């Protein structure tokens, strides 16, 4: 893994650390209730091409990487979606924000990583191998 998305970081203040090994950690902030917050942990091999870490909302962060030799420009979006317990308007607003930020980004490649708080049902046939045997109803 070269980039690991982190969710529910619950930090009151942004945090950035560079470790002796060269890895870098970026943590965004949570909301006023102490919920949310996203961040990324970046492997040494990518640390030299990090542009910055931007927290767009308490649930969406953006990590653009600069073009470097044969590596094209790339942006990681790290997300922490609201659960289905939230109001439908809040869930819709999250996805609208994500779509807006995705469309505004001009990197050639974009990757969305994170926790979408998805709920799935149990496997209904042997062909549904992507669903585990212990899904949620």
N, C-alpha and C positions, 0 to 999 in steps of 0.2 A: 504494500500500500504506500502510495506517495502522498495522498491527501486523505485525511480522515475528517469527516464532518461531525461536529459535536452539537448536541441539542440539550435544551433545558439546563443551560450553564448557570443561570440565576445570579449573575454578577451585577452588582450595583454600579461598578465602574469598569470601563474597558481595560483589557489586560493584554500585554504582548510580552513574550519571553523568547529569547534565543538561547538555546542550551549549548553546552560545551561541545556536544556532538554535531551541532549545526542545525538540528531540527528547530522549527519555529512554531510557536503556539500563539494564536490570536483568539481572544474571547470578547464577544460583544456583551451588551447589557440586557437586563431583564426589564419587565414592565414595573409599574409602581406597586403592584401587588407581590412582586418577587417571583413572578412566573416568566418562563420563556428564556430567551437568550440563546444565541448560536455562536459557534466558533469553528475553527479549523486547526488541525495539527498537520504541519507540512514537513515532509522528509527533506533531508539535507540536499538531495539531488535537485530539488526544485527551489530551494531557498534563494538562490541568486537571481531567479527570474520572477520573483513575486513583485507585483506592482504595489499592492496595498490590500488590506482587508477592509471592506466597507460593510457596516451593518446598516441595511436599508430599512428594516423594521426590527422589532424584537423577535420576529420569527423568520426573517430572511436576511442572509448575509451573502456577500459577493467577494470572491477572490479571483481577480484577474491576473493572469500570468503573461509576461511580455514574450514577444516573439524572440526566439534565440536560435540562431543557425538554422537547423532543419526542423526545429519545433515551432509549429504555427502558434499564433495567439490563441489562448484558451481561457475560458472563464468557468469557475466552479460557483454554483449557487448552492448554499447550504440552507436547508429549510426545516422548520418545525411546525407542521400543520396543526391547527386546532382540532380537537377530537369532535366526534359527532354530538357530544354533550353541549357544545357551544351553540349559540344562536346561528341559524342558517345564514343570516346577514354577515356575521363575523367570518364564517367559513368561506362564504362567497368573496368577501373583501380580501381575504388572504390569497385566494387563487387569482383574483383580479390583479393584486399587487405583484404576484409572482409573474404573471403573464406580461404585465407592463415592464417590469425590470428586465425580463428575458428579451423582450422585443427591443428595448432601448440599448441593449448591449451589442456591440459591433464585432465581438470576437468571432473568428471563423468557426471554432468549436465551442460548444457550451455543454456543461454537465450539471445536472441537478442531483444533489445527494441530500439525504436527510430522513426524517421521520414524518411520514404522511399519516400516521395514526389510522391506518386502514384496518378495517375489520373484514374478515372473510369467513365464509361458511365452510363446513366440512367438505372433503373431497366427495364428489358425487359419482365419479367414474374413475376407472384406472387410467384413463387418458389425461386426467387433470393432475399430472405429476408435479406441477409447479405449486400445488396446494398441499400443505402438510396434512397428516391424518388427524391433527388436533386443532382444526380451525375454530373460529368463534361464530356463534349464531347471532 
